[in-house]
Amino acid sequence: MKSEAKVARILTRDAEARKSNPVGRDFSEALARGLTILAAFDADHPAMTLSDLSRKVDLPRATVRRALLTLLHLGYVADEGRLFRLQPSVLRLAATYLSANPTSTLIQPVCERLAHTLNATCSVAVLDRTEAVMIAYAYPRRTQAFGVTENIGLRLPAYCSAVGRTLLANMAPEHLTTTLDGMVLEKITERTITDRTTLETLLSAIRQHQYALVDQEVEVGFRSIAVPLFRRDGTAIAALNVGIRREQASPQQMEQEYLPHLQQEADALRLQLL
């Protein structure tokens, strides 16, 4: 009975999703479920059983099993007894995005140059719904051990990260309202701003000054400052960021010494970003 009730709930949810989705009847629930299952694996869940996945994605075991067998056949997952684990083939999806995205190709050398010049971590992020996702990353050479791709794909909450706020601030007002409506503003550190009105005031100031400085709201002891990267047509498509440990520089020093370098690189990139 529980299984039947769960199936009925899933079917109702799918029907509602179809109705609200602009694709309508052409929306593929099977593809959506497969991608949901791939995204369920993370650092805390590198390997899961069929039952684990079923609970995590809230889908019936039979549905998850069909998706897993398809992903297994395609080489995206492997089975180890009762456990399923992602395979390197999944990286093709990320590699395709990075190779097809001229922004990441143009930005990586800029990140490396800034990391070396400022002796700080440098990154570029784009907005993915409510999160900022890193598409380029570089460390100062003295701390770089495993290459600059180590944190490509890193996700941060947009509402409390410098890159995220920079991108949110440059949204059209109606789009920003919808995006904020879909966010859960949670305390990550004691400094994290979670009041909606305060956040909107901050975003208005960021839009005016075109940079965001976040002090220990995502991680205790870590500060970051970011500027938007605009295309030639004036659309903000990414954010360029420098992050440091708090003992390296005060917020005022970041504005005086780091910000001009970010702004200079952003201005130079504007003519190259289509």
ZIPEBEL-V522512 format. One record per pair of residues at least 12 apart in sequence whose C-alpha atoms are under 6 Angstrom apart, sorted by the first residue. I is the first residue (numbers start at 1). GAP is how many residues later the second one is. Records with the same first field share a line. If there is no record, write none. Layout:
I = GAP ; GAP
//
This chain:
34 = 33
47 = 36 ; 37 ; 38
48 = 35 ; 36
49 = 33 ; 34
76 = 13 ; 14
104 = 31 ; 32
108 = 28
111 = 27
112 = 26
115 = 24 ; 25
116 = 24
119 = 21
120 = 20 ; 124
121 = 17 ; 18 ; 121 ; 122
122 = 15 ; 16 ; 119 ; 120
123 = 13 ; 14 ; 118
124 = 12 ; 115 ; 116
125 = 113 ; 114
126 = 112
130 = 28
131 = 25 ; 26 ; 27
132 = 23 ; 24 ; 26 ; 32
133 = 20 ; 21 ; 22
134 = 18 ; 19 ; 20
135 = 17
136 = 16
162 = 50 ; 51 ; 52 ; 63 ; 64
163 = 63 ; 76
166 = 46
169 = 34 ; 38
189 = 28
191 = 26
192 = 25
211 = 15 ; 16
212 = 13 ; 14
213 = 12
221 = 24 ; 25
222 = 22 ; 23 ; 24
223 = 20 ; 21 ; 23
224 = 18 ; 19
225 = 16 ; 17
226 = 14 ; 15
227 = 12 ; 13
229 = 37
230 = 40
231 = 39 ; 42 ; 43
232 = 38 ; 39
//
